[in-house]
Amino acid sequence: MAARIIQVKVTPRARESSLTQAADGTWVAKLKSPPVDGKANAELVALVARHFECSKAAVSIKSGASGRRKLVQIAL
């Protein structure tokens, strides 16, 4: 099974949730959720799964779970 790893810069407490790709190839995720009790990470997983049209179980945070820059793995 192939996997894709993307680098994501997260901005919590945004007005609306969105996932866009920057010019340098990194992704920018704006999340409504606050970074408390894993709520922002859960929203990020759901947002990435919806964008790449896969299940939430296929998306995992490989590193940076407590920071703003994360490496996210997507099993395709």
N, CA, C and O atoms as a Maestro MAE file, in Angstrom:
{
 s_m_m2io_version
 :::
 2.0.0
}

f_m_ct {
 s_m_title
 :::
 protein
 m_atom[304] {
  # First column is atom index #
  i_m_mmod_type
  r_m_x_coord
  r_m_y_coord
  r_m_z_coord
  i_m_residue_number
  s_m_chain_name
  s_m_pdb_residue_name
  s_m_pdb_atom_name
  i_m_atomic_number
  :::
  1 25 0.852 -1.183 0.000 1 A "MET " " N  " 7
  2 3 0.000 0.000 0.000 1 A "MET " " CA " 6
  3 2 0.896 1.243 0.000 1 A "MET " " C  " 6
  4 15 1.797 1.358 0.831 1 A "MET " " O  " 8
  5 25 0.655 2.152 -0.910 2 A "ALA " " N  " 7
  6 3 1.457 3.370 -1.026 2 A "ALA " " CA " 6
  7 2 1.030 4.385 0.024 2 A "ALA " " C  " 6
  8 15 -0.131 4.444 0.429 2 A "ALA " " O  " 8
  9 25 1.998 5.178 0.450 3 A "ALA " " N  " 7
  10 3 1.715 6.220 1.425 3 A "ALA " " CA " 6
  11 2 2.309 7.534 0.935 3 A "ALA " " C  " 6
  12 15 3.346 7.557 0.272 3 A "ALA " " O  " 8
  13 25 1.649 8.596 1.267 4 A "ARG " " N  " 7
  14 3 2.121 9.936 0.915 4 A "ARG " " CA " 6
  15 2 2.312 10.704 2.216 4 A "ARG " " C  " 6
  16 15 1.449 10.657 3.093 4 A "ARG " " O  " 8
  17 25 3.425 11.405 2.352 5 A "ILE " " N  " 7
  18 3 3.677 12.203 3.550 5 A "ILE " " CA " 6
  19 2 3.696 13.670 3.133 5 A "ILE " " C  " 6
  20 15 4.416 14.063 2.216 5 A "ILE " " O  " 8
  21 25 2.898 14.460 3.821 6 A "ILE " " N  " 7
  22 3 2.843 15.896 3.527 6 A "ILE " " CA " 6
  23 2 3.223 16.679 4.778 6 A "ILE " " C  " 6
  24 15 2.995 16.228 5.900 6 A "ILE " " O  " 8
  25 25 3.803 17.849 4.574 7 A "GLN " " N  " 7
  26 3 4.129 18.740 5.689 7 A "GLN " " CA " 6
  27 2 3.011 19.770 5.791 7 A "GLN " " C  " 6
  28 15 2.649 20.406 4.801 7 A "GLN " " O  " 8
  29 25 2.468 19.930 6.995 8 A "VAL " " N  " 7
  30 3 1.323 20.810 7.213 8 A "VAL " " CA " 6
  31 2 1.657 21.839 8.287 8 A "VAL " " C  " 6
  32 15 2.161 21.492 9.355 8 A "VAL " " O  " 8
  33 25 1.376 23.094 8.001 9 A "LYS " " N  " 7
  34 3 1.481 24.159 9.001 9 A "LYS " " CA " 6
  35 2 0.062 24.458 9.468 9 A "LYS " " C  " 6
  36 15 -0.806 24.789 8.660 9 A "LYS " " O  " 8
  37 25 -0.173 24.341 10.766 10 A "VAL " " N  " 7
  38 3 -1.523 24.443 11.323 10 A "VAL " " CA " 6
  39 2 -1.733 25.791 12.000 10 A "VAL " " C  " 6
  40 15 -0.866 26.277 12.727 10 A "VAL " " O  " 8
  41 25 -2.893 26.384 11.752 11 A "THR " " N  " 7
  42 3 -3.327 27.593 12.454 11 A "THR " " CA " 6
  43 2 -4.648 27.278 13.145 11 A "THR " " C  " 6
  44 15 -5.685 27.197 12.487 11 A "THR " " O  " 8
  45 25 -4.622 27.098 14.480 12 A "PRO " " N  " 7
  46 3 -5.874 26.810 15.192 12 A "PRO " " CA " 6
  47 2 -6.705 28.076 15.421 12 A "PRO " " C  " 6
  48 15 -6.227 29.196 15.243 12 A "PRO " " O  " 8
  49 25 -7.943 27.866 15.816 13 A "ARG " " N  " 7
  50 3 -8.893 28.952 16.135 13 A "ARG " " CA " 6
  51 2 -9.109 29.903 14.965 13 A "ARG " " C  " 6
  52 15 -9.219 31.113 15.162 13 A "ARG " " O  " 8
  53 25 -9.171 29.368 13.756 14 A "ALA " " N  " 7
  54 3 -9.444 30.184 12.569 14 A "ALA " " CA " 6
  55 2 -10.951 30.387 12.436 14 A "ALA " " C  " 6
  56 15 -11.740 29.696 13.080 14 A "ALA " " O  " 8
  57 25 -11.332 31.323 11.610 15 A "ARG " " N  " 7
  58 3 -12.746 31.617 11.408 15 A "ARG " " CA " 6
  59 2 -13.469 30.450 10.736 15 A "ARG " " C  " 6
  60 15 -14.601 30.118 11.085 15 A "ARG " " O  " 8
  61 25 -12.782 29.829 9.755 16 A "GLU " " N  " 7
  62 3 -13.350 28.650 9.097 16 A "GLU " " CA " 6
  63 2 -12.216 27.680 8.766 16 A "GLU " " C  " 6
  64 15 -11.059 28.082 8.644 16 A "GLU " " O  " 8
  65 25 -12.558 26.411 8.622 17 A "SER " " N  " 7
  66 3 -11.566 25.379 8.339 17 A "SER " " CA " 6
  67 2 -11.259 25.327 6.850 17 A "SER " " C  " 6
  68 15 -12.158 25.403 6.012 17 A "SER " " O  " 8
  69 25 -9.957 25.193 6.533 18 A "SER " " N  " 7
  70 3 -9.556 25.065 5.134 18 A "SER " " CA " 6
  71 2 -8.190 24.397 5.055 18 A "SER " " C  " 6
  72 15 -7.409 24.423 6.006 18 A "SER " " O  " 8
  73 25 -7.921 23.800 3.898 19 A "LEU " " N  " 7
  74 3 -6.635 23.167 3.635 19 A "LEU " " CA " 6
  75 2 -6.192 23.603 2.248 19 A "LEU " " C  " 6
  76 15 -6.862 23.306 1.259 19 A "LEU " " O  " 8
  77 25 -5.058 24.311 2.169 20 A "THR " " N  " 7
  78 3 -4.546 24.802 0.900 20 A "THR " " CA " 6
  79 2 -3.068 24.467 0.777 20 A "THR " " C  " 6
  80 15 -2.383 24.267 1.781 20 A "THR " " O  " 8
  81 25 -2.581 24.407 -0.452 21 A "GLN " " N  " 7
  82 3 -1.170 24.133 -0.672 21 A "GLN " " CA " 6
  83 2 -0.447 25.436 -0.976 21 A "GLN " " C  " 6
  84 15 -0.891 26.221 -1.814 21 A "GLN " " O  " 8
  85 25 0.670 25.660 -0.291 22 A "ALA " " N  " 7
  86 3 1.474 26.860 -0.494 22 A "ALA " " CA " 6
  87 2 2.364 26.679 -1.718 22 A "ALA " " C  " 6
  88 15 2.477 25.574 -2.251 22 A "ALA " " O  " 8
  89 25 2.991 27.754 -2.160 23 A "ALA " " N  " 7
  90 3 3.837 27.730 -3.348 23 A "ALA " " CA " 6
  91 2 5.057 26.825 -3.171 23 A "ALA " " C  " 6
  92 15 5.553 26.261 -4.146 23 A "ALA " " O  " 8
  93 25 5.542 26.684 -1.940 24 A "ASP " " N  " 7
  94 3 6.732 25.861 -1.693 24 A "ASP " " CA " 6
  95 2 6.409 24.377 -1.518 24 A "ASP " " C  " 6
  96 15 7.308 23.584 -1.239 24 A "ASP " " O  " 8
  97 25 5.160 23.995 -1.676 25 A "GLY " " N  " 7
  98 3 4.772 22.597 -1.596 25 A "GLY " " CA " 6
  99 2 4.223 22.153 -0.261 25 A "GLY " " C  " 6
  100 15 3.645 21.071 -0.163 25 A "GLY " " O  " 8
  101 25 4.390 22.971 0.780 26 A "THR " " N  " 7
  102 3 3.812 22.622 2.067 26 A "THR " " CA " 6
  103 2 2.317 22.929 2.051 26 A "THR " " C  " 6
  104 15 1.831 23.655 1.184 26 A "THR " " O  " 8
  105 25 1.610 22.379 3.001 27 A "TRP " " N  " 7
  106 3 0.169 22.601 3.108 27 A "TRP " " CA " 6
  107 2 -0.102 23.502 4.299 27 A "TRP " " C  " 6
  108 15 0.622 23.457 5.294 27 A "TRP " " O  " 8
  109 25 -1.139 24.317 4.204 28 A "VAL " " N  " 7
  110 3 -1.551 25.207 5.284 28 A "VAL " " CA " 6
  111 2 -2.966 24.819 5.684 28 A "VAL " " C  " 6
  112 15 -3.886 24.854 4.867 28 A "VAL " " O  " 8
  113 25 -3.129 24.447 6.953 29 A "ALA " " N  " 7
  114 3 -4.441 24.061 7.465 29 A "ALA " " CA " 6
  115 2 -4.907 25.106 8.464 29 A "ALA " " C  " 6
  116 15 -4.222 25.382 9.449 29 A "ALA " " O  " 8
  117 25 -6.062 25.681 8.210 30 A "LYS " " N  " 7
  118 3 -6.695 26.593 9.149 30 A "LYS " " CA " 6
  119 2 -7.832 25.814 9.798 30 A "LYS " " C  " 6
  120 15 -8.723 25.310 9.114 30 A "LYS " " O  " 8
  121 25 -7.792 25.720 11.128 31 A "LEU " " N  " 7
  122 3 -8.744 24.893 11.858 31 A "LEU " " CA " 6
  123 2 -9.564 25.735 12.821 31 A "LEU " " C  " 6
  124 15 -9.037 26.643 13.464 31 A "LEU " " O  " 8
  125 25 -10.847 25.434 12.920 32 A "LYS " " N  " 7
  126 3 -11.722 26.131 13.865 32 A "LYS " " CA " 6
  127 2 -11.411 25.738 15.310 32 A "LYS " " C  " 6
  128 15 -11.533 26.555 16.223 32 A "LYS " " O  " 8
  129 25 -11.015 24.499 15.505 33 A "SER " " N  " 7
  130 3 -10.828 23.953 16.851 33 A "SER " " CA " 6
  131 2 -9.637 24.573 17.569 33 A "SER " " C  " 6
  132 15 -8.654 24.953 16.933 33 A "SER " " O  " 8
  133 25 -9.724 24.676 18.893 34 A "PRO " " N  " 7
  134 3 -8.570 25.128 19.680 34 A "PRO " " CA " 6
  135 2 -7.598 23.967 19.874 34 A "PRO " " C  " 6
  136 15 -8.001 22.808 19.782 34 A "PRO " " O  " 8
  137 25 -6.324 24.260 20.140 35 A "PRO " " N  " 7
  138 3 -5.347 23.190 20.340 35 A "PRO " " CA " 6
  139 2 -5.407 22.618 21.761 35 A "PRO " " C  " 6
  140 15 -4.411 22.636 22.484 35 A "PRO " " O  " 8
  141 25 -6.554 22.122 22.147 36 A "VAL " " N  " 7
  142 3 -6.773 21.604 23.497 36 A "VAL " " CA " 6
  143 2 -7.307 20.179 23.402 36 A "VAL " " C  " 6
  144 15 -8.215 19.905 22.617 36 A "VAL " " O  " 8
  145 25 -6.745 19.275 24.196 37 A "ASP " " N  " 7
  146 3 -7.206 17.881 24.284 37 A "ASP " " CA " 6
  147 2 -7.263 17.183 22.929 37 A "ASP " " C  " 6
  148 15 -8.110 16.312 22.727 37 A "ASP " " O  " 8
  149 25 -6.387 17.539 22.000 38 A "GLY " " N  " 7
  150 3 -6.331 16.865 20.706 38 A "GLY " " CA " 6
  151 2 -7.438 17.232 19.736 38 A "GLY " " C  " 6
  152 15 -7.584 16.588 18.697 38 A "GLY " " O  " 8
  153 25 -8.224 18.259 20.053 39 A "LYS " " N  " 7
  154 3 -9.339 18.638 19.174 39 A "LYS " " CA " 6
  155 2 -8.848 19.135 17.816 39 A "LYS " " C  " 6
  156 15 -9.427 18.791 16.785 39 A "LYS " " O  " 8
  157 25 -7.788 19.938 17.806 40 A "ALA " " N  " 7
  158 3 -7.264 20.450 16.542 40 A "ALA " " CA " 6
  159 2 -6.671 19.317 15.705 40 A "ALA " " C  " 6
  160 15 -6.833 19.303 14.485 40 A "ALA " " O  " 8
  161 25 -5.992 18.373 16.343 41 A "ASN " " N  " 7
  162 3 -5.423 17.239 15.598 41 A "ASN " " CA " 6
  163 2 -6.530 16.386 14.994 41 A "ASN " " C  " 6
  164 15 -6.412 15.940 13.852 41 A "ASN " " O  " 8
  165 25 -7.598 16.155 15.740 42 A "ALA " " N  " 7
  166 3 -8.722 15.366 15.222 42 A "ALA " " CA " 6
  167 2 -9.371 16.074 14.038 42 A "ALA " " C  " 6
  168 15 -9.737 15.432 13.054 42 A "ALA " " O  " 8
  169 25 -9.514 17.395 14.128 43 A "GLU " " N  " 7
  170 3 -10.087 18.144 13.016 43 A "GLU " " CA " 6
  171 2 -9.151 18.119 11.806 43 A "GLU " " C  " 6
  172 15 -9.610 18.036 10.667 43 A "GLU " " O  " 8
  173 25 -7.834 18.190 12.053 44 A "LEU " " N  " 7
  174 3 -6.862 18.124 10.959 44 A "LEU " " CA " 6
  175 2 -6.958 16.789 10.226 44 A "LEU " " C  " 6
  176 15 -6.951 16.761 8.996 44 A "LEU " " O  " 8
  177 25 -7.048 15.688 10.961 45 A "VAL " " N  " 7
  178 3 -7.161 14.363 10.347 45 A "VAL " " CA " 6
  179 2 -8.428 14.292 9.490 45 A "VAL " " C  " 6
  180 15 -8.390 13.784 8.369 45 A "VAL " " O  " 8
  181 25 -9.533 14.791 10.005 46 A "ALA " " N  " 7
  182 3 -10.790 14.775 9.252 46 A "ALA " " CA " 6
  183 2 -10.698 15.654 8.001 46 A "ALA " " C  " 6
  184 15 -11.199 15.279 6.940 46 A "ALA " " O  " 8
  185 25 -10.067 16.806 8.122 47 A "LEU " " N  " 7
  186 3 -9.931 17.737 7.001 47 A "LEU " " CA " 6
  187 2 -9.050 17.143 5.893 47 A "LEU " " C  " 6
  188 15 -9.382 17.242 4.712 47 A "LEU " " O  " 8
  189 25 -7.937 16.530 6.277 48 A "VAL " " N  " 7
  190 3 -7.038 15.909 5.298 48 A "VAL " " CA " 6
  191 2 -7.746 14.729 4.621 48 A "VAL " " C  " 6
  192 15 -7.638 14.556 3.407 48 A "VAL " " O  " 8
  193 25 -8.467 13.921 5.402 49 A "ALA " " N  " 7
  194 3 -9.192 12.776 4.839 49 A "ALA " " CA " 6
  195 2 -10.243 13.235 3.830 49 A "ALA " " C  " 6
  196 15 -10.403 12.620 2.775 49 A "ALA " " O  " 8
  197 25 -10.948 14.300 4.147 50 A "ARG " " N  " 7
  198 3 -11.969 14.821 3.237 50 A "ARG " " CA " 6
  199 2 -11.323 15.376 1.968 50 A "ARG " " C  " 6
  200 15 -11.835 15.162 0.869 50 A "ARG " " O  " 8
  201 25 -10.200 16.088 2.112 51 A "HIS " " N  " 7
  202 3 -9.532 16.691 0.954 51 A "HIS " " CA " 6
  203 2 -8.976 15.627 0.005 51 A "HIS " " C  " 6
  204 15 -9.116 15.751 -1.212 51 A "HIS " " O  " 8
  205 25 -8.350 14.585 0.550 52 A "PHE " " N  " 7
  206 3 -7.736 13.544 -0.280 52 A "PHE " " CA " 6
  207 2 -8.683 12.378 -0.550 52 A "PHE " " C  " 6
  208 15 -8.275 11.372 -1.129 52 A "PHE " " O  " 8
  209 25 -9.934 12.505 -0.139 53 A "GLU " " N  " 7
  210 3 -10.990 11.518 -0.378 53 A "GLU " " CA " 6
  211 2 -10.578 10.115 0.072 53 A "GLU " " C  " 6
  212 15 -10.593 9.160 -0.704 53 A "GLU " " O  " 8
  213 25 -10.211 10.025 1.351 54 A "CYS " " N  " 7
  214 3 -9.888 8.735 1.941 54 A "CYS " " CA " 6
  215 2 -10.526 8.692 3.338 54 A "CYS " " C  " 6
  216 15 -11.111 9.674 3.796 54 A "CYS " " O  " 8
  217 25 -10.403 7.555 3.993 55 A "SER " " N  " 7
  218 3 -10.996 7.439 5.328 55 A "SER " " CA " 6
  219 2 -10.093 8.114 6.366 55 A "SER " " C  " 6
  220 15 -8.899 8.303 6.136 55 A "SER " " O  " 8
  221 25 -10.678 8.470 7.500 56 A "LYS " " N  " 7
  222 3 -9.893 9.072 8.571 56 A "LYS " " CA " 6
  223 2 -8.855 8.093 9.113 56 A "LYS " " C  " 6
  224 15 -7.800 8.507 9.594 56 A "LYS " " O  " 8
  225 25 -9.154 6.797 9.035 57 A "ALA " " N  " 7
  226 3 -8.212 5.780 9.504 57 A "ALA " " CA " 6
  227 2 -6.958 5.728 8.638 57 A "ALA " " C  " 6
  228 15 -5.919 5.247 9.089 57 A "ALA " " O  " 8
  229 25 -7.040 6.214 7.407 58 A "ALA " " N  " 7
  230 3 -5.897 6.214 6.498 58 A "ALA " " CA " 6
  231 2 -4.966 7.403 6.728 58 A "ALA " " C  " 6
  232 15 -3.900 7.479 6.116 58 A "ALA " " O  " 8
  233 25 -5.354 8.325 7.599 59 A "VAL " " N  " 7
  234 3 -4.572 9.538 7.871 59 A "VAL " " CA " 6
  235 2 -4.005 9.461 9.282 59 A "VAL " " C  " 6
  236 15 -4.731 9.181 10.235 59 A "VAL " " O  " 8
  237 25 -2.707 9.709 9.412 60 A "SER " " N  " 7
  238 3 -2.100 9.716 10.744 60 A "SER " " CA " 6
  239 2 -1.050 10.813 10.835 60 A "SER " " C  " 6
  240 15 -0.416 11.162 9.839 60 A "SER " " O  " 8
  241 25 -0.871 11.351 12.030 61 A "ILE " " N  " 7
  242 3 0.126 12.381 12.280 61 A "ILE " " CA " 6
  243 2 1.409 11.660 12.705 61 A "ILE " " C  " 6
  244 15 1.456 11.043 13.769 61 A "ILE " " O  " 8
  245 25 2.448 11.742 11.867 62 A "LYS " " N  " 7
  246 3 3.694 11.027 12.128 62 A "LYS " " CA " 6
  247 2 4.596 11.782 13.099 62 A "LYS " " C  " 6
  248 15 5.255 11.161 13.932 62 A "LYS " " O  " 8
  249 25 4.636 13.110 13.006 63 A "SER " " N  " 7
  250 3 5.447 13.894 13.938 63 A "SER " " CA " 6
  251 2 4.846 15.288 14.068 63 A "SER " " C  " 6
  252 15 4.138 15.763 13.180 63 A "SER " " O  " 8
  253 25 5.142 15.927 15.183 64 A "GLY " " N  " 7
  254 3 4.666 17.282 15.419 64 A "GLY " " CA " 6
  255 2 3.269 17.371 15.990 64 A "GLY " " C  " 6
  256 15 2.594 18.383 15.804 64 A "GLY " " O  " 8
  257 25 2.814 16.329 16.688 65 A "ALA " " N  " 7
  258 3 1.449 16.318 17.210 65 A "ALA " " CA " 6
  259 2 1.175 17.478 18.165 65 A "ALA " " C  " 6
  260 15 0.031 17.916 18.288 65 A "ALA " " O  " 8
  261 25 2.210 17.983 18.843 66 A "SER " " N  " 7
  262 3 1.983 19.081 19.784 66 A "SER " " CA " 6
  263 2 2.483 20.423 19.244 66 A "SER " " C  " 6
  264 15 2.447 21.425 19.957 66 A "SER " " O  " 8
  265 25 2.944 20.451 18.003 67 A "GLY " " N  " 7
  266 3 3.446 21.697 17.422 67 A "GLY " " CA " 6
  267 2 2.580 22.176 16.281 67 A "GLY " " C  " 6
  268 15 1.575 21.553 15.942 67 A "GLY " " O  " 8
  269 25 2.978 23.291 15.691 68 A "ARG " " N  " 7
  270 3 2.221 23.846 14.560 68 A "ARG " " CA " 6
  271 2 2.627 23.213 13.232 68 A "ARG " " C  " 6
  272 15 1.833 23.180 12.292 68 A "ARG " " O  " 8
  273 25 3.853 22.714 13.151 69 A "ARG " " N  " 7
  274 3 4.307 22.042 11.923 69 A "ARG " " CA " 6
  275 2 4.226 20.543 12.138 69 A "ARG " " C  " 6
  276 15 4.794 20.011 13.092 69 A "ARG " " O  " 8
  277 25 3.518 19.866 11.248 70 A "LYS " " N  " 7
  278 3 3.281 18.435 11.396 70 A "LYS " " CA " 6
  279 2 3.616 17.695 10.109 70 A "LYS " " C  " 6
  280 15 3.507 18.246 9.014 70 A "LYS " " O  " 8
  281 25 4.025 16.441 10.254 71 A "LEU " " N  " 7
  282 3 4.151 15.549 9.120 71 A "LEU " " CA " 6
  283 2 2.972 14.602 9.192 71 A "LEU " " C  " 6
  284 15 2.787 13.896 10.183 71 A "LEU " " O  " 8
  285 25 2.169 14.592 8.129 72 A "VAL " " N  " 7
  286 3 0.953 13.786 8.094 72 A "VAL " " CA " 6
  287 2 1.119 12.720 7.015 72 A "VAL " " C  " 6
  288 15 1.481 13.020 5.877 72 A "VAL " " O  " 8
  289 25 0.847 11.470 7.391 73 A "GLN " " N  " 7
  290 3 0.932 10.360 6.444 73 A "GLN " " CA " 6
  291 2 -0.467 9.982 5.980 73 A "GLN " " C  " 6
  292 15 -1.393 9.860 6.781 73 A "GLN " " O  " 8
  293 25 -0.601 9.797 4.671 74 A "ILE " " N  " 7
  294 3 -1.880 9.415 4.059 74 A "ILE " " CA " 6
  295 2 -1.658 8.085 3.336 74 A "ILE " " C  " 6
  296 15 -0.856 8.004 2.406 74 A "ILE " " O  " 8
  297 25 -2.369 7.051 3.768 75 A "ALA " " N  " 7
  298 3 -2.275 5.759 3.104 75 A "ALA " " CA " 6
  299 2 -3.222 5.763 1.910 75 A "ALA " " C  " 6
  300 15 -4.431 5.927 2.073 75 A "ALA " " O  " 8
  301 25 -2.680 5.584 0.726 76 A "LEU " " N  " 7
  302 3 -3.494 5.638 -0.488 76 A "LEU " " CA " 6
  303 2 -3.773 4.251 -1.022 76 A "LEU " " C  " 6
  304 15 -4.446 4.105 -2.042 76 A "LEU " " O  " 8
  :::
 }
 m_bond[303] {
  # First column is bond index #
  i_m_from
  i_m_to
  i_m_order
  :::
  1 1 2 1
  2 2 3 1
  3 3 4 2
  4 3 5 1
  5 5 6 1
  6 6 7 1
  7 7 8 2
  8 7 9 1
  9 9 10 1
  10 10 11 1
  11 11 12 2
  12 11 13 1
  13 13 14 1
  14 14 15 1
  15 15 16 2
  16 15 17 1
  17 17 18 1
  18 18 19 1
  19 19 20 2
  20 19 21 1
  21 21 22 1
  22 22 23 1
  23 23 24 2
  24 23 25 1
  25 25 26 1
  26 26 27 1
  27 27 28 2
  28 27 29 1
  29 29 30 1
  30 30 31 1
  31 31 32 2
  32 31 33 1
  33 33 34 1
  34 34 35 1
  35 35 36 2
  36 35 37 1
  37 37 38 1
  38 38 39 1
  39 39 40 2
  40 39 41 1
  41 41 42 1
  42 42 43 1
  43 43 44 2
  44 43 45 1
  45 45 46 1
  46 46 47 1
  47 47 48 2
  48 47 49 1
  49 49 50 1
  50 50 51 1
  51 51 52 2
  52 51 53 1
  53 53 54 1
  54 54 55 1
  55 55 56 2
  56 55 57 1
  57 57 58 1
  58 58 59 1
  59 59 60 2
  60 59 61 1
  61 61 62 1
  62 62 63 1
  63 63 64 2
  64 63 65 1
  65 65 66 1
  66 66 67 1
  67 67 68 2
  68 67 69 1
  69 69 70 1
  70 70 71 1
  71 71 72 2
  72 71 73 1
  73 73 74 1
  74 74 75 1
  75 75 76 2
  76 75 77 1
  77 77 78 1
  78 78 79 1
  79 79 80 2
  80 79 81 1
  81 81 82 1
  82 82 83 1
  83 83 84 2
  84 83 85 1
  85 85 86 1
  86 86 87 1
  87 87 88 2
  88 87 89 1
  89 89 90 1
  90 90 91 1
  91 91 92 2
  92 91 93 1
  93 93 94 1
  94 94 95 1
  95 95 96 2
  96 95 97 1
  97 97 98 1
  98 98 99 1
  99 99 100 2
  100 99 101 1
  101 101 102 1
  102 102 103 1
  103 103 104 2
  104 103 105 1
  105 105 106 1
  106 106 107 1
  107 107 108 2
  108 107 109 1
  109 109 110 1
  110 110 111 1
  111 111 112 2
  112 111 113 1
  113 113 114 1
  114 114 115 1
  115 115 116 2
  116 115 117 1
  117 117 118 1
  118 118 119 1
  119 119 120 2
  120 119 121 1
  121 121 122 1
  122 122 123 1
  123 123 124 2
  124 123 125 1
  125 125 126 1
  126 126 127 1
  127 127 128 2
  128 127 129 1
  129 129 130 1
  130 130 131 1
  131 131 132 2
  132 131 133 1
  133 133 134 1
  134 134 135 1
  135 135 136 2
  136 135 137 1
  137 137 138 1
  138 138 139 1
  139 139 140 2
  140 139 141 1
  141 141 142 1
  142 142 143 1
  143 143 144 2
  144 143 145 1
  145 145 146 1
  146 146 147 1
  147 147 148 2
  148 147 149 1
  149 149 150 1
  150 150 151 1
  151 151 152 2
  152 151 153 1
  153 153 154 1
  154 154 155 1
  155 155 156 2
  156 155 157 1
  157 157 158 1
  158 158 159 1
  159 159 160 2
  160 159 161 1
  161 161 162 1
  162 162 163 1
  163 163 164 2
  164 163 165 1
  165 165 166 1
  166 166 167 1
  167 167 168 2
  168 167 169 1
  169 169 170 1
  170 170 171 1
  171 171 172 2
  172 171 173 1
  173 173 174 1
  174 174 175 1
  175 175 176 2
  176 175 177 1
  177 177 178 1
  178 178 179 1
  179 179 180 2
  180 179 181 1
  181 181 182 1
  182 182 183 1
  183 183 184 2
  184 183 185 1
  185 185 186 1
  186 186 187 1
  187 187 188 2
  188 187 189 1
  189 189 190 1
  190 190 191 1
  191 191 192 2
  192 191 193 1
  193 193 194 1
  194 194 195 1
  195 195 196 2
  196 195 197 1
  197 197 198 1
  198 198 199 1
  199 199 200 2
  200 199 201 1
  201 201 202 1
  202 202 203 1
  203 203 204 2
  204 203 205 1
  205 205 206 1
  206 206 207 1
  207 207 208 2
  208 207 209 1
  209 209 210 1
  210 210 211 1
  211 211 212 2
  212 211 213 1
  213 213 214 1
  214 214 215 1
  215 215 216 2
  216 215 217 1
  217 217 218 1
  218 218 219 1
  219 219 220 2
  220 219 221 1
  221 221 222 1
  222 222 223 1
  223 223 224 2
  224 223 225 1
  225 225 226 1
  226 226 227 1
  227 227 228 2
  228 227 229 1
  229 229 230 1
  230 230 231 1
  231 231 232 2
  232 231 233 1
  233 233 234 1
  234 234 235 1
  235 235 236 2
  236 235 237 1
  237 237 238 1
  238 238 239 1
  239 239 240 2
  240 239 241 1
  241 241 242 1
  242 242 243 1
  243 243 244 2
  244 243 245 1
  245 245 246 1
  246 246 247 1
  247 247 248 2
  248 247 249 1
  249 249 250 1
  250 250 251 1
  251 251 252 2
  252 251 253 1
  253 253 254 1
  254 254 255 1
  255 255 256 2
  256 255 257 1
  257 257 258 1
  258 258 259 1
  259 259 260 2
  260 259 261 1
  261 261 262 1
  262 262 263 1
  263 263 264 2
  264 263 265 1
  265 265 266 1
  266 266 267 1
  267 267 268 2
  268 267 269 1
  269 269 270 1
  270 270 271 1
  271 271 272 2
  272 271 273 1
  273 273 274 1
  274 274 275 1
  275 275 276 2
  276 275 277 1
  277 277 278 1
  278 278 279 1
  279 279 280 2
  280 279 281 1
  281 281 282 1
  282 282 283 1
  283 283 284 2
  284 283 285 1
  285 285 286 1
  286 286 287 1
  287 287 288 2
  288 287 289 1
  289 289 290 1
  290 290 291 1
  291 291 292 2
  292 291 293 1
  293 293 294 1
  294 294 295 1
  295 295 296 2
  296 295 297 1
  297 297 298 1
  298 298 299 1
  299 299 300 2
  300 299 301 1
  301 301 302 1
  302 302 303 1
  303 303 304 2
  :::
 }
}
